[in-house]
Amino acid sequence: MRVLVTGGAGFIGSHLTDALLARGDDVVVVDDLSSGREARLDPQAVLHKLSVTEAGSLTEVVESERPEIICHLAAQINVRASVDAPEHDAEVNVVGTVNVLEAARTAGARVVFASSGGALYGRDAPIPSREDVLALPESPYGIAKYCAEQYVGLYNRLHGTQHCVLRMANVYGPRQDPAGEAGVTTIFCANVLAGQDPVIYGDGNQTRDFVYVGDTVRAFLAAADSRRPGTWNVGGGDEITVLDLVAIIGEVAGHVVTPRFDPPKPGELLRSAVAIDRATSELGWRPLTPLAEGIAAVCEWIESGAPERGWC
């Protein structure tokens, strides 16, 4: 297939680009490089440096490249940043998604949209949260992703498209910026390996669902190949406390870790984990990487100098 990946120079997007190229697909990347890095990309991938908020330029690229599939991962991903600047979050995550859907319509391309399972369901959702639970997001980021999902569904009803949604839990793995604001697993691994105490916001009993980037990529491939509409959770299959995460990182690193505690941040959930049985039954997908194994890969990657390429 010919596939266009928005955000393809990012953490998840660059791994997805590699996997698509490895199986023989032609890959085009759209990325403004605001957080993505060109060095992550295989030279076989064609890069167009632009933002999904640039509707005209995006449509021109899609019309000229004529992809069959658009994997839409370009996004503002920081929950705390969305609280501070909700207008910017909405411009990227809502308007940017509408621009992608319109561009896809001109080319007859199917969209696989990267949404959020962690920020979307809300504080009162049953755990693990299923796809049919009413979404009540607690942050502008979650609201924007849910709004973008509604546009995906609207285009399917209005235009007869076959777009689909992947609601991702907390994705972690090599190439995730250990100095960034998002990605607690990689940040904590970097802290521990540097001999620093990781900072936990809250008491550490809040829970998350961690899924390895390689498993996430396989979910994108399965959704792209399915050629059917749908909404599927993509998670690790377990609810893990932040304190347990720190303990596992300490075991992998070989020493006890003593975290520091700061007040909780607004807009973040106390519990979050997604049910993955629908993806298993309908896409034939399930996570294969245990958390300790994935953390070991992250630590090895960091100790090797955090290279831009390789390591999936």
Secondary structure, 3 states (H helix, E strand, C coil): CEEEEECCCCHHHHHHHHHHHHCCCEEEEECCCCCCCHHHCCCCCEEECCCCCCHHHHHHHHHHHCCCEEEECCCCCCHHHHHHCHHHHHHHHHHHHHHHHHHHHHHCCEEEEEEECCCCCCCCCCCCECCCCCCCCCCHHHHHHHHHHHHHHHHHHHHCCCCEEEEECEEECCCCCCCCCCCHHHHHHHHHHCCCCCEEECCCCCEECEEEHHHHHHHHHHHHHHCCCEEEEECCCCCEEHHHHHHHHHHHHCCCCCCEEECCCCCCCCCCCECCHHHHHHHCCCCCCCHHHHHHHHHHHHHCCCCCCCCC
